[in-house]
Amino acid sequence: MTVDVPEINRLVRDLRTRLDPLYAEIEKVIVGQRAMLDRLLVGLLPGGHILLEGVPGLAKTLAVRTLAQGLRLSFSRIQFTPDLLPADVIGTQIYNPRSGEFSIKRGPIFANLVLADEINRAPAKVQSALLEAMQEKQVTIGDTSYLLDQPFLVLATQNPIEQEGTYPLPEAQVDRFMLKLKLTYPNKDDELTILNRMSAIEPKLTIDAVLGPTDLFALRNALDQIYVDDKIKRYIVDVVHATRTPAEYNLDIAPYIQYGASPRATIFLARASKAQAFLDGRGYVTPQDIKSIGHDVLRHRISVTYEAEAEDITSENLLQRIFNSLKVP
């Protein structure tokens, strides 16, 4: 099968312009943080869930809410707390004594964009309520399964420094997030702009919805057409396998890795690299796309050993050594 890469390039360049109004609307509120905005769209385009981690005050919740305002999609916010119940997330059955029948009260999970705020404040039984929704795009209430509206995306936030009253996320759930973003402080110029823009008691910032479901589905169709060469595919597989069996790639990091990335990581890395190529206006994936998005896709999928923690070696360090060592096609 012959792939017309120039034609795909033209298609991608034409469709890429549809995102410019969305960027413009979001940047009415969010100052700087362009890398975060890019990653939010890298998740949104292929439909991958995103986990945002950062200290309080970095506009994690504000960024997600602003993104939702720029889209003609339903949006719900769930504040995760230690006393939250699974029924508070997915819904429950309500008994009507007059009719003797049960009716379904749908929870906030029934929305296109779901903000799971401070997700690590809820216990494991609540976290498990999200597993089916995040993977199978459906929830089960009683003995009936209900499909969620598409597109469906979970955007979760968590605070890495405040541990009181928090619970570690189950590995099965962490693996369902396509991206884990680590947010950092703004620079001085951006912070001055934030001060000028947000210092009013009630900042008057109006966001217009500029994209709807039809637009997103058209963009997703374009993503499916982006060309990934067989050499790039093998490079993606090599990167993931190097997290599991580093000795095969002449890497001496095995003592630091408890377990490596799952096959889901391979799929997500390919999808995210296509989205990255799309944002750059290209109809084909390059090795640099894999490198630029690889840390966000893989950092939360590598579990380090106690030995690595003792030597202050993180999954980020290990990934950097993998990318530095692997031969680029």
C-alpha positions in Angstrom: 0.0 0.0 0.0 1.4 3.3 -1.1 1.3 6.2 1.4 1.0 9.7 0.0 2.9 11.6 2.6 2.7 15.0 0.9 -1.1 14.7 0.7 -1.2 13.8 4.4 1.0 16.8 5.1 -1.4 19.1 3.3 -4.4 17.6 5.2 -2.7 18.0 8.6 -1.6 21.6 7.9 -5.2 22.5 6.9 -6.7 20.9 9.9 -4.0 22.1 12.3 -5.3 25.7 11.9 -8.6 24.7 13.6 -6.7 24.5 16.9 -5.4 28.1 16.7 -8.7 29.7 18.0 -8.6 27.2 20.9 -5.1 28.2 21.9 -6.1 31.9 21.6 -9.1 31.4 23.9 -7.1 29.4 26.5 -4.3 31.9 26.6 -6.8 34.6 27.6 -6.6 33.0 31.0 -3.5 30.8 31.2 -0.2 32.7 31.0 2.8 30.8 29.7 2.6 27.1 30.3 2.5 26.5 26.5 4.1 23.1 27.0 1.2 22.1 29.3 -1.3 23.3 26.8 0.3 21.3 24.0 0.3 18.2 26.2 -3.4 18.7 27.1 -4.2 18.7 23.4 -1.9 15.7 22.8 -4.2 13.9 25.2 -7.4 15.4 23.9 -6.9 14.6 20.2 -6.5 10.8 20.5 -8.7 10.6 23.6 -6.0 9.8 26.2 -6.5 10.5 29.9 -4.1 12.9 31.6 -2.7 13.2 35.1 -1.4 16.7 36.1 1.0 16.8 39.0 2.2 20.0 40.6 2.4 22.1 43.8 -0.7 24.2 44.7 -1.2 27.4 42.7 0.1 26.3 39.3 -3.3 26.6 37.6 -3.8 22.9 37.1 -7.6 23.0 37.8 -7.9 26.4 36.1 -6.2 25.1 32.9 -8.6 22.1 32.7 -11.6 24.2 33.4 -10.5 26.8 30.8 -9.9 24.0 28.2 -13.4 22.8 28.8 -14.9 26.3 28.4 -13.2 26.4 25.0 -14.9 23.3 23.8 -18.6 22.6 23.1 -18.5 19.6 25.4 -20.2 18.6 28.6 -18.0 19.1 31.7 -18.1 17.9 35.3 -15.8 18.4 38.2 -15.4 15.9 41.0 -13.6 17.0 44.2 -12.0 13.8 45.5 -12.1 13.5 49.3 -11.5 10.7 51.8 -15.2 10.2 52.4 -16.1 10.0 48.7 -18.1 6.9 47.7 -18.1 5.1 44.3 -21.7 6.0 43.9 -20.7 9.7 44.1 -18.7 9.2 41.0 -20.6 6.8 38.7 -24.1 7.0 40.1 -26.5 4.6 41.9 -29.9 2.9 41.8 -32.7 4.7 43.6 -35.7 2.7 44.8 -39.2 4.2 44.2 -41.5 2.8 46.9 -44.6 3.8 45.0 -43.8 2.0 41.8 -41.7 -0.7 43.5 -39.0 -0.1 40.8 -35.4 1.2 40.7 -34.4 4.2 38.7 -30.8 5.2 37.8 -29.3 8.4 39.0 -26.2 9.1 36.9 -23.1 10.4 38.5 -20.8 13.2 37.3 -18.7 10.6 35.3 -21.3 11.0 32.6 -19.7 13.9 30.9 -17.3 14.4 28.0 -14.6 16.0 30.1 -14.3 14.9 33.7 -12.0 16.8 36.1 -10.9 14.6 38.9 -9.5 17.2 41.3 -7.0 16.0 43.8 -7.6 12.5 42.7 -5.2 11.0 45.3 -7.4 12.1 48.2 -9.9 9.3 47.6 -9.4 5.7 48.9 -8.9 2.7 46.7 -12.6 1.7 46.4 -13.3 5.1 44.8 -10.3 4.9 42.5 -11.5 1.4 41.3 -14.8 3.0 40.3 -12.9 4.9 37.6 -11.1 1.8 36.1 -14.0 0.6 33.9 -14.8 4.1 32.7 -11.2 5.0 31.8 -10.5 1.8 29.9 -13.8 0.6 28.5 -15.6 4.0 28.2 -18.6 2.5 30.2 -19.8 2.2 33.7 -21.8 -0.5 35.4 -24.6 0.4 37.8 -26.4 -2.6 39.3 -26.5 -5.3 36.6 -26.5 -2.9 33.7 -23.6 -1.3 31.8 -24.0 2.2 30.3 -21.8 3.6 27.6 -20.3 7.0 28.2 -20.7 9.8 25.6 -17.8 10.3 23.3 -15.4 11.9 23.4 -14.7 11.0 27.0 -11.6 12.2 28.8 -10.5 12.1 32.5 -8.2 14.9 33.5 -6.9 14.4 37.0 -4.8 16.6 39.3 -2.7 15.7 42.3 -0.4 17.5 44.7 3.0 15.8 45.1 4.1 17.5 48.3 1.1 17.3 50.7 0.8 13.6 51.8 -1.6 14.0 54.8 -4.9 12.5 53.9 -3.8 11.2 50.5 -3.7 7.7 49.0 -1.3 6.3 46.4 -3.0 5.7 43.1 -3.3 2.0 42.2 -0.9 0.9 39.5 -3.7 -0.3 37.3 -5.2 3.2 37.3 -2.0 5.0 36.8 -1.3 2.9 33.7 -4.6 4.1 32.2 -3.4 7.7 32.0 -1.8 8.3 28.7 0.2 11.2 30.0 1.5 12.3 33.4 2.5 16.0 33.3 4.8 17.6 35.9 4.2 21.3 36.2 6.8 23.8 37.2 6.8 27.4 38.4 6.4 30.2 35.8 9.3 32.5 35.0 9.4 36.0 36.3 8.0 37.6 33.1 5.1 35.2 33.0 4.4 35.7 36.7 4.3 39.5 36.2 1.8 39.0 33.5 -0.2 36.7 35.8 -0.2 39.5 38.4 -1.4 42.1 36.0 -4.1 39.9 34.6 -5.4 38.2 37.8 -4.9 40.7 40.6 -8.5 42.0 40.4 -10.8 40.7 43.0 -13.1 39.2 40.3 -11.1 39.0 37.0 -13.4 39.3 34.0 -12.1 36.8 31.6 -14.6 35.4 29.0 -13.8 32.2 27.1 -15.7 31.3 23.9 -16.4 27.7 22.9 -14.7 27.3 19.5 -14.6 23.5 18.9 -17.2 20.8 19.2 -17.4 17.0 19.0 -17.6 17.1 15.2 -14.4 19.1 15.0 -12.6 16.7 17.4 -13.7 13.6 15.5 -12.4 15.2 12.2 -9.0 15.9 13.9 -8.9 12.3 15.2 -9.5 11.0 11.7 -6.6 13.0 10.5 -4.4 11.6 13.3 -5.2 8.1 12.1 -3.8 9.0 8.7 -0.5 10.3 10.0 2.3 8.0 8.7 4.5 6.0 11.1 7.3 4.3 9.3 8.2 0.7 10.3 11.5 1.9 11.7 9.8 4.3 13.9 7.5 1.6 15.2 10.4 -0.6 16.0 12.0 2.3 17.8 8.9 2.8 19.9 8.9 -1.0 20.8 12.7 -0.8 21.6 12.1 2.2 24.0 9.4 0.3 25.9 11.3 -3.0 26.0 14.4 -1.2 27.2 12.4 -0.4 30.4 11.8 -4.1 30.9 15.0 -5.8 29.8 17.6 -3.1 29.7 20.5 -5.6 29.5 19.4 -6.5 26.0 20.3 -2.9 25.0 23.6 -2.8 26.9 22.1 -0.7 29.7 23.2 -1.3 33.3 20.1 0.0 34.9 18.3 -3.3 35.7 18.9 -3.0 39.5 17.0 0.3 39.5 13.9 -0.9 37.7 11.3 -2.9 39.7 9.1 -3.3 36.6 8.9 -1.6 33.2 6.2 -0.2 31.0 3.2 -2.2 29.8 2.1 -2.9 26.2 -0.4 -0.1 26.8 2.6 2.2 26.9 3.6 1.1 23.4 0.1 2.0 22.1 0.0 5.3 23.9 3.5 6.3 22.8 2.5 5.8 19.2 -0.8 7.7 19.6 0.9 10.6 21.5 3.7 10.8 18.9 1.1 11.2 16.1 -0.6 13.9 18.1 2.7 15.7 18.6 3.4 15.5 14.9 -0.1 16.9 14.2 0.6 19.9 16.5 3.8 20.5 14.6 1.9 20.4 11.3 3.4 17.2 10.0 1.8 14.2 8.4 4.5 11.8 9.6 6.2 10.9 12.9 9.9 11.5 13.6 12.2 10.0 16.3 12.2 13.5 17.9 8.4 13.2 18.4 9.1 10.0 20.4 11.8 11.7 22.5 9.8 14.8 23.2 6.6 13.0 24.3 8.3 9.9 25.7 8.9 11.2 29.2 5.3 12.2 29.7 4.0 8.8 28.5 6.5 6.7 30.4 7.5 8.4 33.6 4.6 7.0 35.6 4.9 3.5 34.1 8.4 2.7 35.5 8.5 1.6 39.1 12.0 2.1 40.6 13.5 -0.1 43.3 14.6 0.8 46.8 18.1 0.9 45.6 17.2 3.6 43.0 15.5 5.6 45.7 18.5 5.3 48.0 20.7 6.6 45.2 18.1 9.3 44.3 17.6 7.9 40.9 14.1 8.6 39.4 12.2 7.2 36.5 13.1 10.4 34.7 16.8 9.7 35.0 16.4 6.1 33.8 14.3 7.2 30.8 17.0 9.8 29.8 19.6 7.1 29.9 17.4 4.9 27.7 16.8 7.7 25.1 20.5 8.6 25.1 21.6 5.0 24.5 19.2 3.7 22.0 20.1 4.0 18.4 17.8 6.5 16.6 16.4 5.3 13.2 
